[in-house]
Amino acid sequence: MKKRTVLVAPLNWGLGHATRCIPVINELLYQHVDVIIASDGSALKLLRQIFPDLKSVELPGYNVKYQKGGSFAWTMIRQFPSLLKSIKQEHELTLGYTSKYRIDAIISDNRFGVWHPSVPSVIMSHQLYTHQPGIWTILAPILHSINHSKLRKFNEIWIPDTNSPLNLSGALSHRPNTTLNTHYIGWLSQFANSPASGESSVKYDLAVVLSGPEPQRTAIETILLPQLKLTGKKVILVRGLPTDYQKLNYTGIKIVNYLTTKELHEVMANAETIICRSGYTSLMDLAFLQKKAILIPTPGQIEQEYLAGLCETRGYCPTAPQHQTNLPELMQKLPLYKGFPLPVSSEILQQRISALLNKTVQ
């Protein structure tokens, strides 16, 4: 009997979509499936490093351009025609790859064009609904309609969250009476299949893990460095940059440009507190590791601002806007927060993948 082949295609929008596909790929391999990875840019590069023996193919990038200030919503509206063009291109490539490699099922992570009309196709997303603040709320019904029209191209929608009050995505994916074919699969952490790090001889009071697009990555680094120096704590700063990027020295702070998944796991698992952005994948990693955290959302990224506010309101951890970051004040608040809820069993993902494979043509 031919082994089934599954195409896994994360969006290259930061590394979050790629890293949360790691436990999905591992589970597929555990269930004796041939996996083909499809993406572009840094996401594809990362997964090729982690899974060097797997076949991989290229898809067009969405190439969203960020700006230092202004409305992120307006930025996205202006680039919408370009996004639609990329989605059409990746769909045409997906049809070709499916035929060429005899693909039996597709798992897309937020790539709306990666589906096939005659092959079981799944999309992973935690954002079924958009959160629009202020005057932009008038656009919400239109944006929901567009989003759902794309999601309905897929046979199933997998939500990497729990279907309980102790969730991480809030109103982004938990709304009553949805007509979408949704399935909650639990939190996906890149550390789920990493060996337990145990007690490390190197421990940090604060681990700062930076990520995301420029120029905001550099902006938060510039704000945090002088404040970190004054804490008197043992600190490591992971810049989230290519290893050949310029070196940076700051007395009393260990600074590294980049860490492998294994190295990052050990640093975060043995740190007292994590300081990071409030991207959804970061929240899943924090919940998996059960770490205390301080969240600083990327300015203008509405989703991150919503998620940070949700975590603070629910008592998970404190947060602050980037331009108002006061590290001593945030650290004083930490004892007032209860931390992230406990993760659910990984059996939910196992069962969902088994159900998908059972739908494939033998």
Contacts in CASP RR format, 6 or more apart in sequence:
PFRMAT RR
TARGET T0000
AUTHOR 0000-0000-0000
METHOD contacts of the structure
MODEL  1
MKKRTVLVAPLNWGLGHATRCIPVINELLYQHVDVIIASDGSALKLLRQI
FPDLKSVELPGYNVKYQKGGSFAWTMIRQFPSLLKSIKQEHELTLGYTSK
YRIDAIISDNRFGVWHPSVPSVIMSHQLYTHQPGIWTILAPILHSINHSK
LRKFNEIWIPDTNSPLNLSGALSHRPNTTLNTHYIGWLSQFANSPASGES
SVKYDLAVVLSGPEPQRTAIETILLPQLKLTGKKVILVRGLPTDYQKLNY
TGIKIVNYLTTKELHEVMANAETIICRSGYTSLMDLAFLQKKAILIPTPG
QIEQEYLAGLCETRGYCPTAPQHQTNLPELMQKLPLYKGFPLPVSSEILQ
QRISALLNKTVQ
1 362 0 8 1.000
2 102 0 8 1.000
3 32 0 8 1.000
3 33 0 8 1.000
3 34 0 8 1.000
4 33 0 8 1.000
4 34 0 8 1.000
4 104 0 8 1.000
4 105 0 8 1.000
4 357 0 8 1.000
4 360 0 8 1.000
5 33 0 8 1.000
5 34 0 8 1.000
5 35 0 8 1.000
5 36 0 8 1.000
5 101 0 8 1.000
5 102 0 8 1.000
5 103 0 8 1.000
5 104 0 8 1.000
6 28 0 8 1.000
6 33 0 8 1.000
6 34 0 8 1.000
6 35 0 8 1.000
6 36 0 8 1.000
6 103 0 8 1.000
6 104 0 8 1.000
6 105 0 8 1.000
6 106 0 8 1.000
6 107 0 8 1.000
6 357 0 8 1.000
7 35 0 8 1.000
7 36 0 8 1.000
7 38 0 8 1.000
7 94 0 8 1.000
7 97 0 8 1.000
7 98 0 8 1.000
7 101 0 8 1.000
7 103 0 8 1.000
7 105 0 8 1.000
7 106 0 8 1.000
7 107 0 8 1.000
7 114 0 8 1.000
8 21 0 8 1.000
8 24 0 8 1.000
8 25 0 8 1.000
8 28 0 8 1.000
8 35 0 8 1.000
8 36 0 8 1.000
8 37 0 8 1.000
8 38 0 8 1.000
8 107 0 8 1.000
8 109 0 8 1.000
9 37 0 8 1.000
9 38 0 8 1.000
9 39 0 8 1.000
9 59 0 8 1.000
9 90 0 8 1.000
9 94 0 8 1.000
9 106 0 8 1.000
9 107 0 8 1.000
9 108 0 8 1.000
9 109 0 8 1.000
9 111 0 8 1.000
9 114 0 8 1.000
10 16 0 8 1.000
10 17 0 8 1.000
10 18 0 8 1.000
10 20 0 8 1.000
10 21 0 8 1.000
10 39 0 8 1.000
10 43 0 8 1.000
10 47 0 8 1.000
10 109 0 8 1.000
10 110 0 8 1.000
10 111 0 8 1.000
11 17 0 8 1.000
11 39 0 8 1.000
11 43 0 8 1.000
11 62 0 8 1.000
11 109 0 8 1.000
11 110 0 8 1.000
11 111 0 8 1.000
12 18 0 8 1.000
12 39 0 8 1.000
12 40 0 8 1.000
12 41 0 8 1.000
12 42 0 8 1.000
12 43 0 8 1.000
12 44 0 8 1.000
12 61 0 8 1.000
12 62 0 8 1.000
13 43 0 8 1.000
13 62 0 8 1.000
13 64 0 8 1.000
13 110 0 8 1.000
14 42 0 8 1.000
14 43 0 8 1.000
14 211 0 8 1.000
14 212 0 8 1.000
14 213 0 8 1.000
15 42 0 8 1.000
15 43 0 8 1.000
15 46 0 8 1.000
15 211 0 8 1.000
15 281 0 8 1.000
16 43 0 8 1.000
16 279 0 8 1.000
16 280 0 8 1.000
16 281 0 8 1.000
16 282 0 8 1.000
17 43 0 8 1.000
17 109 0 8 1.000
17 110 0 8 1.000
17 281 0 8 1.000
18 39 0 8 1.000
18 42 0 8 1.000
18 43 0 8 1.000
18 44 0 8 1.000
18 46 0 8 1.000
18 47 0 8 1.000
19 46 0 8 1.000
19 190 0 8 1.000
19 261 0 8 1.000
19 281 0 8 1.000
19 285 0 8 1.000
20 109 0 8 1.000
20 124 0 8 1.000
20 160 0 8 1.000
20 188 0 8 1.000
20 189 0 8 1.000
20 190 0 8 1.000
20 281 0 8 1.000
20 284 0 8 1.000
21 47 0 8 1.000
21 107 0 8 1.000
21 109 0 8 1.000
21 124 0 8 1.000
21 188 0 8 1.000
22 47 0 8 1.000
22 50 0 8 1.000
22 188 0 8 1.000
22 190 0 8 1.000
22 192 0 8 1.000
22 193 0 8 1.000
22 261 0 8 1.000
23 188 0 8 1.000
23 189 0 8 1.000
23 190 0 8 1.000
23 192 0 8 1.000
23 193 0 8 1.000
23 346 0 8 1.000
23 349 0 8 1.000
24 107 0 8 1.000
24 124 0 8 1.000
24 188 0 8 1.000
24 349 0 8 1.000
24 353 0 8 1.000
25 35 0 8 1.000
25 37 0 8 1.000
25 47 0 8 1.000
25 51 0 8 1.000
25 54 0 8 1.000
26 192 0 8 1.000
26 193 0 8 1.000
27 346 0 8 1.000
27 349 0 8 1.000
27 350 0 8 1.000
27 353 0 8 1.000
28 35 0 8 1.000
28 353 0 8 1.000
29 35 0 8 1.000
31 350 0 8 1.000
31 353 0 8 1.000
31 354 0 8 1.000
31 357 0 8 1.000
33 357 0 8 1.000
34 55 0 8 1.000
35 51 0 8 1.000
35 54 0 8 1.000
35 55 0 8 1.000
36 54 0 8 1.000
36 55 0 8 1.000
36 56 0 8 1.000
36 57 0 8 1.000
36 97 0 8 1.000
36 101 0 8 1.000
36 103 0 8 1.000
37 44 0 8 1.000
37 47 0 8 1.000
37 48 0 8 1.000
37 51 0 8 1.000
37 54 0 8 1.000
37 55 0 8 1.000
37 56 0 8 1.000
37 57 0 8 1.000
38 44 0 8 1.000
38 56 0 8 1.000
38 57 0 8 1.000
38 58 0 8 1.000
38 59 0 8 1.000
38 94 0 8 1.000
38 97 0 8 1.000
38 114 0 8 1.000
39 47 0 8 1.000
39 56 0 8 1.000
39 58 0 8 1.000
39 59 0 8 1.000
40 58 0 8 1.000
40 59 0 8 1.000
40 60 0 8 1.000
40 61 0 8 1.000
41 61 0 8 1.000
44 56 0 8 1.000
44 58 0 8 1.000
47 54 0 8 1.000
47 56 0 8 1.000
48 56 0 8 1.000
50 261 0 8 1.000
55 101 0 8 1.000
57 93 0 8 1.000
57 97 0 8 1.000
59 90 0 8 1.000
59 93 0 8 1.000
59 94 0 8 1.000
59 111 0 8 1.000
59 114 0 8 1.000
60 86 0 8 1.000
60 89 0 8 1.000
60 90 0 8 1.000
60 93 0 8 1.000
61 86 0 8 1.000
61 90 0 8 1.000
62 82 0 8 1.000
62 83 0 8 1.000
62 86 0 8 1.000
63 82 0 8 1.000
63 86 0 8 1.000
64 75 0 8 1.000
64 76 0 8 1.000
64 79 0 8 1.000
64 83 0 8 1.000
65 75 0 8 1.000
65 79 0 8 1.000
66 72 0 8 1.000
66 75 0 8 1.000
66 213 0 8 1.000
66 214 0 8 1.000
66 215 0 8 1.000
66 216 0 8 1.000
67 75 0 8 1.000
68 215 0 8 1.000
68 216 0 8 1.000
68 219 0 8 1.000
69 299 0 8 1.000
69 300 0 8 1.000
70 300 0 8 1.000
71 136 0 8 1.000
71 300 0 8 1.000
72 300 0 8 1.000
72 301 0 8 1.000
72 302 0 8 1.000
73 132 0 8 1.000
73 136 0 8 1.000
73 139 0 8 1.000
73 302 0 8 1.000
76 83 0 8 1.000
87 111 0 8 1.000
87 112 0 8 1.000
87 113 0 8 1.000
87 150 0 8 1.000
88 113 0 8 1.000
90 111 0 8 1.000
90 113 0 8 1.000
90 114 0 8 1.000
91 113 0 8 1.000
91 114 0 8 1.000
91 115 0 8 1.000
94 106 0 8 1.000
94 113 0 8 1.000
94 114 0 8 1.000
94 115 0 8 1.000
94 116 0 8 1.000
95 116 0 8 1.000
97 103 0 8 1.000
98 106 0 8 1.000
98 116 0 8 1.000
98 119 0 8 1.000
103 116 0 8 1.000
103 119 0 8 1.000
104 119 0 8 1.000
104 120 0 8 1.000
104 357 0 8 1.000
104 360 0 8 1.000
104 361 0 8 1.000
105 119 0 8 1.000
105 120 0 8 1.000
105 121 0 8 1.000
105 122 0 8 1.000
105 356 0 8 1.000
105 357 0 8 1.000
105 359 0 8 1.000
105 360 0 8 1.000
106 114 0 8 1.000
106 115 0 8 1.000
106 116 0 8 1.000
106 119 0 8 1.000
106 120 0 8 1.000
106 121 0 8 1.000
106 122 0 8 1.000
107 122 0 8 1.000
107 123 0 8 1.000
107 124 0 8 1.000
107 158 0 8 1.000
107 356 0 8 1.000
108 114 0 8 1.000
108 115 0 8 1.000
108 121 0 8 1.000
108 122 0 8 1.000
108 123 0 8 1.000
108 124 0 8 1.000
108 154 0 8 1.000
109 123 0 8 1.000
109 124 0 8 1.000
109 125 0 8 1.000
110 123 0 8 1.000
110 124 0 8 1.000
110 125 0 8 1.000
110 127 0 8 1.000
111 123 0 8 1.000
112 123 0 8 1.000
112 150 0 8 1.000
112 151 0 8 1.000
112 153 0 8 1.000
113 150 0 8 1.000
113 153 0 8 1.000
114 121 0 8 1.000
114 123 0 8 1.000
115 121 0 8 1.000
115 123 0 8 1.000
115 153 0 8 1.000
115 154 0 8 1.000
119 360 0 8 1.000
120 155 0 8 1.000
120 156 0 8 1.000
120 356 0 8 1.000
120 359 0 8 1.000
120 360 0 8 1.000
121 153 0 8 1.000
121 154 0 8 1.000
121 155 0 8 1.000
122 154 0 8 1.000
122 155 0 8 1.000
122 156 0 8 1.000
122 157 0 8 1.000
122 158 0 8 1.000
122 356 0 8 1.000
123 151 0 8 1.000
123 154 0 8 1.000
123 156 0 8 1.000
123 157 0 8 1.000
123 158 0 8 1.000
124 157 0 8 1.000
124 158 0 8 1.000
124 159 0 8 1.000
124 160 0 8 1.000
124 185 0 8 1.000
124 188 0 8 1.000
125 151 0 8 1.000
125 157 0 8 1.000
125 158 0 8 1.000
125 159 0 8 1.000
125 173 0 8 1.000
126 159 0 8 1.000
126 160 0 8 1.000
126 161 0 8 1.000
126 168 0 8 1.000
126 169 0 8 1.000
126 172 0 8 1.000
126 173 0 8 1.000
126 280 0 8 1.000
127 147 0 8 1.000
127 169 0 8 1.000
127 172 0 8 1.000
127 173 0 8 1.000
127 280 0 8 1.000
127 303 0 8 1.000
128 147 0 8 1.000
128 148 0 8 1.000
128 151 0 8 1.000
128 157 0 8 1.000
128 159 0 8 1.000
128 172 0 8 1.000
128 173 0 8 1.000
128 175 0 8 1.000
128 178 0 8 1.000
128 180 0 8 1.000
128 182 0 8 1.000
129 140 0 8 1.000
129 144 0 8 1.000
129 147 0 8 1.000
129 171 0 8 1.000
129 172 0 8 1.000
129 173 0 8 1.000
129 175 0 8 1.000
130 140 0 8 1.000
130 143 0 8 1.000
130 144 0 8 1.000
130 147 0 8 1.000
130 172 0 8 1.000
130 302 0 8 1.000
130 303 0 8 1.000
131 171 0 8 1.000
131 172 0 8 1.000
131 302 0 8 1.000
131 303 0 8 1.000
131 306 0 8 1.000
132 139 0 8 1.000
132 140 0 8 1.000
132 143 0 8 1.000
132 302 0 8 1.000
133 302 0 8 1.000
133 305 0 8 1.000
136 302 0 8 1.000
148 180 0 8 1.000
151 157 0 8 1.000
151 180 0 8 1.000
152 180 0 8 1.000
155 181 0 8 1.000
155 359 0 8 1.000
156 181 0 8 1.000
156 182 0 8 1.000
156 183 0 8 1.000
156 356 0 8 1.000
157 180 0 8 1.000
157 181 0 8 1.000
157 182 0 8 1.000
157 183 0 8 1.000
158 182 0 8 1.000
158 183 0 8 1.000
158 184 0 8 1.000
158 185 0 8 1.000
158 352 0 8 1.000
159 169 0 8 1.000
159 173 0 8 1.000
159 182 0 8 1.000
159 183 0 8 1.000
159 184 0 8 1.000
159 185 0 8 1.000
159 186 0 8 1.000
160 185 0 8 1.000
160 186 0 8 1.000
160 187 0 8 1.000
160 188 0 8 1.000
160 280 0 8 1.000
160 284 0 8 1.000
161 167 0 8 1.000
161 168 0 8 1.000
161 169 0 8 1.000
161 170 0 8 1.000
161 173 0 8 1.000
161 174 0 8 1.000
161 184 0 8 1.000
161 186 0 8 1.000
161 187 0 8 1.000
162 168 0 8 1.000
162 184 0 8 1.000
162 186 0 8 1.000
162 187 0 8 1.000
162 341 0 8 1.000
162 344 0 8 1.000
163 174 0 8 1.000
163 184 0 8 1.000
166 341 0 8 1.000
167 173 0 8 1.000
167 174 0 8 1.000
168 187 0 8 1.000
168 280 0 8 1.000
168 283 0 8 1.000
168 284 0 8 1.000
168 287 0 8 1.000
168 307 0 8 1.000
168 310 0 8 1.000
168 311 0 8 1.000
168 340 0 8 1.000
169 280 0 8 1.000
169 307 0 8 1.000
170 310 0 8 1.000
172 303 0 8 1.000
172 306 0 8 1.000
172 307 0 8 1.000
173 182 0 8 1.000
183 352 0 8 1.000
184 348 0 8 1.000
185 348 0 8 1.000
185 349 0 8 1.000
185 352 0 8 1.000
186 343 0 8 1.000
186 344 0 8 1.000
186 346 0 8 1.000
186 348 0 8 1.000
186 349 0 8 1.000
187 284 0 8 1.000
187 287 0 8 1.000
187 288 0 8 1.000
187 343 0 8 1.000
187 344 0 8 1.000
188 281 0 8 1.000
188 284 0 8 1.000
188 349 0 8 1.000
189 284 0 8 1.000
189 285 0 8 1.000
189 287 0 8 1.000
189 288 0 8 1.000
189 289 0 8 1.000
189 343 0 8 1.000
190 261 0 8 1.000
190 265 0 8 1.000
190 281 0 8 1.000
190 285 0 8 1.000
191 261 0 8 1.000
191 265 0 8 1.000
191 268 0 8 1.000
191 269 0 8 1.000
191 285 0 8 1.000
191 288 0 8 1.000
191 289 0 8 1.000
192 288 0 8 1.000
192 346 0 8 1.000
194 261 0 8 1.000
194 262 0 8 1.000
194 265 0 8 1.000
197 265 0 8 1.000
197 266 0 8 1.000
197 269 0 8 1.000
197 270 0 8 1.000
198 269 0 8 1.000
198 270 0 8 1.000
199 270 0 8 1.000
200 266 0 8 1.000
200 269 0 8 1.000
200 270 0 8 1.000
202 270 0 8 1.000
203 234 0 8 1.000
203 270 0 8 1.000
203 271 0 8 1.000
203 272 0 8 1.000
204 233 0 8 1.000
204 234 0 8 1.000
204 235 0 8 1.000
204 236 0 8 1.000
204 254 0 8 1.000
204 267 0 8 1.000
204 270 0 8 1.000
204 271 0 8 1.000
204 272 0 8 1.000
205 231 0 8 1.000
205 233 0 8 1.000
205 234 0 8 1.000
205 235 0 8 1.000
205 271 0 8 1.000
205 272 0 8 1.000
205 273 0 8 1.000
206 228 0 8 1.000
206 231 0 8 1.000
206 233 0 8 1.000
206 234 0 8 1.000
206 235 0 8 1.000
206 236 0 8 1.000
206 271 0 8 1.000
206 272 0 8 1.000
206 273 0 8 1.000
206 274 0 8 1.000
206 275 0 8 1.000
207 235 0 8 1.000
207 236 0 8 1.000
207 238 0 8 1.000
207 267 0 8 1.000
207 268 0 8 1.000
207 271 0 8 1.000
207 273 0 8 1.000
207 274 0 8 1.000
207 275 0 8 1.000
208 224 0 8 1.000
208 228 0 8 1.000
208 235 0 8 1.000
208 236 0 8 1.000
208 237 0 8 1.000
208 238 0 8 1.000
208 274 0 8 1.000
208 275 0 8 1.000
208 276 0 8 1.000
209 238 0 8 1.000
209 240 0 8 1.000
209 264 0 8 1.000
209 268 0 8 1.000
209 274 0 8 1.000
209 275 0 8 1.000
209 276 0 8 1.000
209 282 0 8 1.000
210 217 0 8 1.000
210 220 0 8 1.000
210 221 0 8 1.000
210 237 0 8 1.000
210 238 0 8 1.000
210 239 0 8 1.000
210 240 0 8 1.000
210 276 0 8 1.000
210 277 0 8 1.000
211 217 0 8 1.000
211 240 0 8 1.000
211 276 0 8 1.000
211 277 0 8 1.000
211 282 0 8 1.000
212 277 0 8 1.000
212 298 0 8 1.000
213 298 0 8 1.000
216 298 0 8 1.000
216 299 0 8 1.000
216 322 0 8 1.000
217 239 0 8 1.000
217 240 0 8 1.000
217 241 0 8 1.000
219 299 0 8 1.000
219 322 0 8 1.000
220 277 0 8 1.000
220 296 0 8 1.000
220 322 0 8 1.000
220 325 0 8 1.000
221 237 0 8 1.000
221 239 0 8 1.000
223 322 0 8 1.000
223 323 0 8 1.000
223 325 0 8 1.000
224 237 0 8 1.000
224 275 0 8 1.000
224 325 0 8 1.000
224 327 0 8 1.000
225 237 0 8 1.000
225 250 0 8 1.000
225 253 0 8 1.000
227 325 0 8 1.000
227 326 0 8 1.000
227 327 0 8 1.000
227 328 0 8 1.000
228 235 0 8 1.000
228 237 0 8 1.000
228 250 0 8 1.000
228 253 0 8 1.000
228 327 0 8 1.000
229 250 0 8 1.000
229 251 0 8 1.000
229 252 0 8 1.000
229 253 0 8 1.000
230 328 0 8 1.000
231 327 0 8 1.000
231 328 0 8 1.000
231 331 0 8 1.000
235 252 0 8 1.000
235 253 0 8 1.000
235 254 0 8 1.000
236 253 0 8 1.000
236 254 0 8 1.000
236 255 0 8 1.000
236 256 0 8 1.000
236 267 0 8 1.000
236 271 0 8 1.000
237 250 0 8 1.000
237 253 0 8 1.000
237 254 0 8 1.000
237 255 0 8 1.000
237 256 0 8 1.000
238 256 0 8 1.000
238 258 0 8 1.000
238 259 0 8 1.000
238 264 0 8 1.000
238 267 0 8 1.000
239 245 0 8 1.000
239 248 0 8 1.000
239 255 0 8 1.000
239 256 0 8 1.000
239 257 0 8 1.000
239 258 0 8 1.000
240 257 0 8 1.000
240 258 0 8 1.000
241 257 0 8 1.000
241 258 0 8 1.000
242 257 0 8 1.000
242 258 0 8 1.000
243 257 0 8 1.000
243 258 0 8 1.000
245 257 0 8 1.000
247 255 0 8 1.000
247 257 0 8 1.000
248 255 0 8 1.000
249 255 0 8 1.000
259 267 0 8 1.000
268 274 0 8 1.000
268 285 0 8 1.000
268 289 0 8 1.000
268 291 0 8 1.000
269 289 0 8 1.000
269 291 0 8 1.000
271 291 0 8 1.000
272 292 0 8 1.000
273 291 0 8 1.000
273 292 0 8 1.000
273 293 0 8 1.000
273 294 0 8 1.000
273 331 0 8 1.000
273 334 0 8 1.000
274 286 0 8 1.000
274 291 0 8 1.000
274 292 0 8 1.000
274 293 0 8 1.000
274 294 0 8 1.000
275 293 0 8 1.000
275 294 0 8 1.000
275 296 0 8 1.000
275 327 0 8 1.000
276 282 0 8 1.000
276 286 0 8 1.000
276 293 0 8 1.000
276 294 0 8 1.000
276 295 0 8 1.000
276 296 0 8 1.000
277 295 0 8 1.000
277 296 0 8 1.000
277 297 0 8 1.000
277 298 0 8 1.000
277 304 0 8 1.000
278 295 0 8 1.000
278 296 0 8 1.000
278 297 0 8 1.000
278 304 0 8 1.000
278 305 0 8 1.000
278 307 0 8 1.000
278 308 0 8 1.000
278 309 0 8 1.000
278 311 0 8 1.000
278 319 0 8 1.000
279 297 0 8 1.000
279 298 0 8 1.000
279 303 0 8 1.000
279 304 0 8 1.000
279 307 0 8 1.000
280 303 0 8 1.000
280 307 0 8 1.000
283 307 0 8 1.000
283 311 0 8 1.000
283 340 0 8 1.000
286 293 0 8 1.000
286 317 0 8 1.000
286 340 0 8 1.000
287 340 0 8 1.000
287 341 0 8 1.000
287 342 0 8 1.000
287 343 0 8 1.000
288 343 0 8 1.000
290 339 0 8 1.000
290 340 0 8 1.000
290 342 0 8 1.000
291 340 0 8 1.000
292 317 0 8 1.000
292 334 0 8 1.000
292 337 0 8 1.000
292 339 0 8 1.000
293 316 0 8 1.000
293 317 0 8 1.000
293 339 0 8 1.000
293 340 0 8 1.000
294 317 0 8 1.000
294 318 0 8 1.000
294 319 0 8 1.000
294 320 0 8 1.000
294 327 0 8 1.000
294 330 0 8 1.000
294 331 0 8 1.000
294 334 0 8 1.000
295 307 0 8 1.000
295 308 0 8 1.000
295 311 0 8 1.000
295 312 0 8 1.000
295 317 0 8 1.000
295 318 0 8 1.000
295 319 0 8 1.000
296 308 0 8 1.000
296 319 0 8 1.000
296 320 0 8 1.000
296 321 0 8 1.000
296 322 0 8 1.000
296 325 0 8 1.000
297 304 0 8 1.000
297 305 0 8 1.000
297 307 0 8 1.000
297 308 0 8 1.000
297 319 0 8 1.000
297 321 0 8 1.000
297 322 0 8 1.000
298 304 0 8 1.000
298 322 0 8 1.000
299 321 0 8 1.000
299 322 0 8 1.000
299 323 0 8 1.000
308 319 0 8 1.000
309 319 0 8 1.000
311 317 0 8 1.000
311 319 0 8 1.000
312 318 0 8 1.000
312 319 0 8 1.000
312 337 0 8 1.000
315 337 0 8 1.000
315 338 0 8 1.000
315 339 0 8 1.000
316 337 0 8 1.000
316 338 0 8 1.000
316 339 0 8 1.000
316 340 0 8 1.000
316 341 0 8 1.000
317 334 0 8 1.000
317 337 0 8 1.000
317 339 0 8 1.000
317 340 0 8 1.000
318 330 0 8 1.000
318 333 0 8 1.000
318 334 0 8 1.000
318 336 0 8 1.000
318 337 0 8 1.000
320 326 0 8 1.000
320 330 0 8 1.000
END
